[in-house]
Each structure stands twice: as C-alpha cells, then as structure tokens.
Amino acid sequence: MTLALVDANNFYVSCERLFQPRLEGKPVVVLSNNDGCAVARSNEAKALGVTMGAPYFQWEKLAKQHGIVVLSSNYALYGELSARLMRLLGNQAVGQEIYSIDESFLEVPVADAEADSWAQHLRQQIRRQLGLPVCVGVAPTKTLAKVCNHWAKKERTAEGVCIWGDLDPQQRRQWFHETPVGDLWGVGRRLAARLEAQGVQSAGDLARTDSRWLRQHYGVALARMQQELRGVPCLSLEEVSPPRQQIQCSRSFGRAVTEFSDVLESLSLHTQRGIEKLHEQALWAGSVQVMVRSSPFREGFYSGTAHRRLPEPSRDYRVLWEAVRSAAAEAFQPGVSYQKSGILLFDLQAQARTGDLFAVQEGGEERAERLQEALQRAQDRFGKHTLARGVGGLRQGRDWAMRSDRRSPSYLSDWWSLPVAFAR
C-alpha cells in the first residue's frame, strides 16, 4: 500500500485569502480564541519573525511596522472549507483517514510510477475547485508520508509534491540529516530535548539508532516511528474514526467575570453547543463536568470543577442544564475574577437507554429531540442567533464575550455575509 498525506498550506490564512484576494503576497496572521496568540501565519509573516503561539502583544509593534494583517479566527469559514476539502480528497482515493482540519491520509489509487502525476493532478484539482494550495507527500508509511509532505513544503525543487520512491538514496540521506528530530510527527519539545541530549539530532540519527536501545529507553511508540522511517509500515489507515470519548465546549471571557449570572449565561451557551455536537455525532451523554477558572498568570489563581452523573444518558437541554447549573453552583466561588468557563460531556454512548415510559408521555426525550430539530432548522434558515434557549438567550454584545474584533464575515454560512460582485 502506498499512502499520501495531503496538507493545506497555512490553512487558516489560505481560507482568508480565498475571499480576500488583496491579502495575497502580504504578511497575514490569524489569532487564536479571544485574539490571543498566533495560530496561523503566512510565509511572509514567518519571514518577519512571527512565531507560532506568540501572544499578539509581543509582536504588535512588529505588525504595525511591517503592515502585518491581523485577523481573528473564523472557525465557521474554516470548518466549511475543511469539509469540502475532505470530501474532494475522499473522492480521489481508495481509502481516507481525516487526520485534522487541514490534513488527510489517502491510500494512493495508482501504481508507484504514476504517483507523481496523480499528486500533481490532485493539487491542481483542489486549487481549481476550492482555491486552496496544498502539498502532497507520498510514501510507503504514514510517518514517511508526513516527512515527505514536510519536504514538499520546504524544498523549492519539490514544487508541492514529494514522492519517497522518486528520491535517490543520497537525496534521502541529505534531507534526513537536515530534518531536526523535533520536526518529526509526534515528537514534542520534551521528547526532542531528551533525544538531542542523547545525540539523536535529526531524522537520520533516529533512523540509525539501535532499535532495542530505543524501545528500552523510549517505549514502543518511538520504536514504531523508527521502523516507519525505515520504510516498514506499523501504523494502519484508520478510515473510521474511533468513537469520541468526550466532548468539551469552553471559551475564555473577553474580560474578567465576577458575577454568577454571567458565568451561568456562558455555561448555557456551552451546553447548547455541546448538545449540537451530540446530535451531529449521534451520541448521548451520561455525565457532565463544569469548569471555571481565573487567569493562571495572576496572583490567587483558582480553578473549580464539579461533576454530575445523569440519571440516564441524555441530550435533552433541560436535563443537561439542570446538571450544569447544579455543578456550576458548586464550582463557583464568590470574589474570584474568572477568565474561562466550560463544560465536559463524557460517558458518551451511541444509543440512549430506555428510560421511564411516563417521562416520554410527559414529553421527555422524544419531545426534546423534536425541539432540538426545530431549533436547528430555524438557526440554519435564519441564522445562529435568531432563536436560542433559556439563560443563554439572544442578548447580543455581551461585554464578557470572547473578543474577535478582526473576524472576517462567514462567507459560506451566512447569507448576509456573501461577498458582493459588481458587473460593469
């Protein structure tokens, strides 16, 4: 089996440029939730020294000096374009594993001799149909496909595609030597530091390390990675994603929050979003946990959590909200300036157990399902904030809401945000 890793280039930035062509060739940075840190950078912004994860205030002066375009995250736009990208990729391969919002492993449907032309055609098709630039790495293992994708982005001679089988041994050794071990898939900072201290500096060093020593000191996961670097497949293509173990919905506040009513309002919104995710994935929750915390960077840090187990697995807002509100009252401490709130739904099941028959007659779970479907239809037709539940309400302009002052319009999910074209 030959595998390909297709990865969109600077995905969030590419999505923004798709609807704002004026941003082409300019340094662009997309910020995280609450306009905090850099989570996506154009090549031009990288060249100016903006590092991934750097807080905006640290490079704000640099942005003003060089005219860096700074944008808030627009997850509705990115999610829709990601879904379209994954559908297109799935139609071009024998098998597919969606790895992240902008990455997908594919089982290459052609012979090795035709892999390069297939990959180039795939890039052109994505560019033509979606307007997104991608790079493709093709290899016999997932780890090597990741490495080849990295080379396809880094090496200008690759032209967006790197085929492991087309590289001569000398080229492989050179690029392996030039690839830091910390750039490998699954090797984090701490592990990279440990390996470097042992003299394992590059991908080539890791591939040549004694296998028994590696397994003894670093475990089976890194030993498998080494085998994959040597061309021995150890990781299979997961075409069906494993069932979710939990669903988390949380957000930072735009300002410090001290009132319990504001915390409840935010938790109501998180509960509604959690229920939407349960419906999207055909799941029911058996337990819920509430989290509230202050800023970890200020004196007197406080983090409160409380857990409630539901009588039966449910995705009924009334049942979940009663549990969330009860847990919130336990987790909340007066006098604390809260920075973030969230809920965690767990003990997830793919099917609800049969509950009290009288509860169904009184409108229980069946009525909740119909109500959620009606709410979703109304929001799909008229907009996300035209109809809402309970404490979350419809109040716009909440002063505690997460900051997204630089967010672009939701071009693909809001009729009123469609770009206007003038005919001349």
ZAMARGU-4260 file (C-alpha; in steps of 0.2 Angstrom, whole numbers, plus 5000, padded with zeros to 4 digits):
<rodrens>
0) 5000/5000/5000 | 5006/5017/4996 | 5000/5032/5006 | 4999/5051/5003 | 4997/5065/5016
5) 4988/5080/5009 | 4990/5096/5020 | 4984/5113/5016 | 4997/5126/5016 | 4994/5139/5031
10) 4976/5133/5030 | 4968/5147/5040 | 4977/5161/5031 | 4973/5152/5014 | 4955/5152/5019
15) 4955/5171/5022 | 4964/5174/5006 | 4952/5165/4996 | 4938/5178/4999 | 4950/5192/5001
20) 4962/5192/4986 | 4970/5208/4992 | 4979/5198/5005 | 4989/5188/4993 | 5008/5192/4995
25) 5005/5201/5011 | 5010/5196/5028 | 4995/5189/5037 | 4992/5181/5054 | 4977/5173/5061
30) 4974/5174/5080 | 4968/5161/5092 | 4952/5162/5103 | 4950/5179/5111 | 4963/5187/5099
35) 4977/5180/5110 | 4991/5171/5101 | 4996/5167/5083 | 4989/5151/5077 | 4992/5153/5058
40) 5005/5163/5048 | 5008/5167/5030 | 5025/5163/5024 | 5028/5182/5023 | 5024/5184/5042
45) 5035/5169/5046 | 5049/5178/5037 | 5046/5193/5048 | 5049/5183/5063 | 5031/5180/5070
50) 5032/5163/5079 | 5018/5151/5081 | 5009/5153/5098 | 5017/5170/5101 | 5005/5182/5110
55) 4999/5196/5100 | 5006/5209/5112 | 5023/5203/5110 | 5024/5207/5091 | 5011/5220/5090
60) 5024/5233/5087 | 5032/5222/5073 | 5014/5221/5065 | 5012/5240/5064 | 5030/5242/5057
65) 5028/5230/5043 | 5009/5231/5039 | 5005/5213/5045 | 4987/5210/5043 | 4980/5203/5059
70) 4964/5193/5059 | 4953/5184/5072 | 4949/5166/5069 | 4934/5162/5059 | 4930/5144/5063
75) 4914/5143/5053 | 4923/5148/5037 | 4937/5136/5041 | 4926/5121/5045 | 4915/5123/5030
80) 4931/5124/5018 | 4939/5109/5028 | 4923/5099/5025 | 4923/5102/5006 | 4942/5098/5005
85) 4940/5082/5014 | 4925/5077/5003 | 4935/5081/4987 | 4950/5071/4994 | 4939/5056/4998
90) 4933/5055/4980 | 4951/5054/4974 | 4957/5039/4984 | 4954/5021/4988 | 4954/5025/5007
95) 4955/5040/5018 | 4959/5045/5036 | 4955/5063/5041 | 4969/5067/5052 | 4965/5086/5056
100) 4955/5101/5050 | 4968/5103/5036 | 4977/5086/5034 | 4971/5069/5027 | 4980/5052/5024
105) 4975/5044/5007 | 4978/5027/5000 | 4985/5031/4983 | 4974/5023/4969 | 4988/5022/4956
110) 5004/5012/4953 | 5020/5020/4961 | 5026/5025/4943 | 5010/5036/4942 | 5011/5043/4959
115) 5019/5060/4954 | 5006/5064/4940 | 4992/5059/4952 | 4998/5070/4966 | 5001/5085/4954
120) 4983/5082/4946 | 4976/5082/4964 | 4984/5098/4969 | 4978/5107/4953 | 4960/5100/4956
125) 4960/5107/4973 | 4966/5123/4968 | 4954/5124/4954 | 4938/5119/4963 | 4942/5126/4981
130) 4956/5139/4978 | 4966/5131/4992 | 4985/5127/4990 | 4991/5110/4996 | 5006/5100/4997
135) 5007/5081/4995 | 5019/5068/5002 | 5019/5050/4995 | 5027/5036/5004 | 5025/5018/5010
140) 5022/5023/5028 | 5012/5036/5037 | 5027/5043/5045 | 5037/5044/5029 | 5022/5052/5021
145) 5022/5066/5034 | 5041/5068/5032 | 5039/5069/5013 | 5025/5082/5015 | 5036/5092/5026
150) 5050/5092/5012 | 5037/5096/4999 | 5033/5112/5008 | 5051/5116/5012 | 5061/5112/4996
155) 5058/5123/4982 | 5063/5110/4969 | 5049/5098/4975 | 5035/5110/4968 | 5022/5105/4981
160) 5024/5086/4979 | 5037/5074/4986 | 5037/5056/4981 | 5048/5045/4993 | 5051/5032/4979
165) 5057/5045/4967 | 5071/5051/4979 | 5088/5043/4976 | 5097/5037/4992 | 5109/5051/4993
170) 5095/5064/4992 | 5085/5054/5006 | 5101/5054/5017 | 5104/5073/5015 | 5086/5078/5018
175) 5085/5066/5033 | 5101/5074/5040 | 5093/5091/5038 | 5077/5087/5046 | 5078/5090/5065
180) 5071/5076/5076 | 5059/5089/5084 | 5050/5091/5067 | 5045/5073/5066 | 5027/5068/5068
185) 5023/5065/5087 | 5040/5071/5093 | 5036/5086/5105 | 5048/5098/5113 | 5052/5087/5129
190) 5055/5071/5119 | 5066/5081/5106 | 5076/5088/5120 | 5079/5071/5128 | 5084/5063/5111
195) 5095/5078/5107 | 5104/5076/5124 | 5107/5058/5118 | 5115/5063/5102 | 5099/5060/5091
200) 5098/5076/5082 | 5090/5073/5066 | 5078/5061/5057 | 5093/5052/5050 | 5100/5049/5068
205) 5084/5042/5074 | 5083/5030/5059 | 5100/5024/5063 | 5098/5022/5081 | 5099/5004/5089
210) 5081/4998/5089 | 5082/4988/5106 | 5090/5003/5115 | 5077/5015/5108 | 5062/5003/5114
215) 5070/5001/5131 | 5073/5019/5134 | 5058/5027/5125 | 5045/5014/5123 | 5036/5006/5109
220) 5028/5022/5101 | 5045/5029/5096 | 5052/5012/5091 | 5037/5010/5079 | 5041/5028/5072
225) 5059/5022/5069 | 5053/5007/5059 | 5041/5018/5049 | 5056/5029/5045 | 5065/5014/5038
230) 5050/5010/5027 | 5042/4997/5037 | 5023/5000/5040 | 5017/5000/5058 | 5003/5012/5058
235) 4987/5007/5048 | 4975/5019/5039 | 4960/5022/5051 | 4946/5025/5039 | 4933/5025/5053
240) 4937/5037/5067 | 4936/5029/5084 | 4921/5034/5094 | 4923/5050/5104 | 4926/5048/5122
245) 4921/5066/5127 | 4915/5082/5121 | 4922/5099/5128 | 4915/5116/5125 | 4924/5131/5133
250) 4929/5149/5130 | 4939/5162/5138 | 4930/5178/5143 | 4933/5195/5134 | 4935/5202/5152
255) 4936/5196/5169 | 4919/5190/5176 | 4914/5190/5194 | 4895/5188/5193 | 4887/5171/5194
260) 4874/5176/5182 | 4887/5179/5169 | 4895/5163/5172 | 4878/5154/5170 | 4875/5163/5154
265) 4891/5157/5147 | 4888/5139/5153 | 4871/5139/5145 | 4879/5143/5128 | 4892/5130/5130
270) 4878/5117/5135 | 4868/5122/5119 | 4884/5119/5108 | 4888/5103/5117 | 4870/5097/5113
275) 4873/5101/5095 | 4889/5091/5094 | 4880/5076/5102 | 4867/5077/5088 | 4880/5079/5075
280) 4889/5063/5081 | 4873/5053/5086 | 4878/5052/5104 | 4871/5054/5122 | 4880/5060/5137
285) 4880/5050/5154 | 4889/5063/5164 | 4894/5082/5164 | 4908/5092/5172 | 4908/5111/5174
290) 4925/5120/5174 | 4928/5139/5179 | 4945/5146/5182 | 4954/5163/5184 | 4969/5168/5175
295) 4984/5157/5179 | 4996/5171/5176 | 4989/5182/5190 | 4990/5180/5209 | 4977/5170/5218
300) 4974/5158/5204 | 4958/5147/5206 | 4951/5133/5196 | 4935/5125/5201 | 4927/5109/5194
305) 4911/5099/5199 | 4904/5084/5191 | 4886/5077/5189 | 4880/5060/5183 | 4864/5060/5174
310) 4850/5048/5179 | 4850/5041/5161 | 4861/5046/5146 | 4853/5061/5138 | 4855/5075/5126
315) 4840/5084/5132 | 4844/5103/5136 | 4833/5103/5151 | 4841/5088/5159 | 4859/5093/5155
320) 4856/5111/5160 | 4849/5106/5177 | 4865/5096/5180 | 4876/5110/5173 | 4868/5123/5184
325) 4869/5112/5200 | 4888/5109/5196 | 4891/5127/5192 | 4884/5132/5209 | 4897/5120/5217
330) 4912/5126/5207 | 4909/5144/5208 | 4917/5154/5222 | 4912/5172/5225 | 4926/5185/5224
335) 4935/5177/5210 | 4939/5186/5194 | 4935/5172/5181 | 4944/5171/5164 | 4936/5155/5157
340) 4922/5143/5159 | 4917/5127/5150 | 4908/5110/5151 | 4914/5092/5148 | 4902/5079/5142
345) 4908/5061/5145 | 4902/5043/5147 | 4896/5045/5129 | 4885/5032/5121 | 4879/5029/5104
350) 4862/5024/5110 | 4851/5031/5124 | 4845/5018/5136 | 4826/5016/5138 | 4821/5027/5152
355) 4804/5030/5161 | 4789/5027/5150 | 4780/5041/5159 | 4794/5053/5156 | 4791/5050/5137
360) 4772/5053/5139 | 4776/5069/5148 | 4786/5075/5134 | 4804/5069/5139 | 4817/5063/5127
365) 4806/5062/5112 | 4799/5080/5114 | 4817/5086/5117 | 4823/5078/5100 | 4809/5087/5091
370) 4813/5103/5099 | 4831/5102/5095 | 4827/5098/5077 | 4815/5113/5076 | 4828/5124/5084
375) 4842/5118/5072 | 4831/5121/5057 | 4827/5139/5062 | 4845/5143/5065 | 4850/5135/5048
380) 4837/5146/5039 | 4838/5162/5049 | 4855/5162/5057 | 4863/5156/5073 | 4857/5169/5085
385) 4839/5171/5079 | 4832/5158/5091 | 4840/5151/5107 | 4837/5143/5124 | 4835/5149/5141
390) 4848/5158/5151 | 4860/5159/5135 | 4846/5170/5127 | 4848/5181/5112 | 4857/5196/5120
395) 4870/5202/5108 | 4885/5212/5113 | 4889/5203/5129 | 4903/5213/5137 | 4911/5197/5143
400) 4910/5188/5127 | 4926/5182/5118 | 4935/5195/5108 | 4935/5193/5089 | 4937/5211/5084
405) 4946/5206/5067 | 4935/5192/5061 | 4931/5191/5043 | 4912/5188/5038 | 4906/5170/5037
410) 4905/5169/5018 | 4899/5151/5017 | 4887/5150/5032 | 4878/5167/5032 | 4868/5174/5018
415) 4871/5192/5023 | 4889/5189/5023 | 4890/5184/5005 | 4903/5194/4995 | 4895/5207/4983
420) 4901/5207/4965 | 4898/5222/4954 | 4895/5220/4935 | 4902/5233/4923
</rodrens>
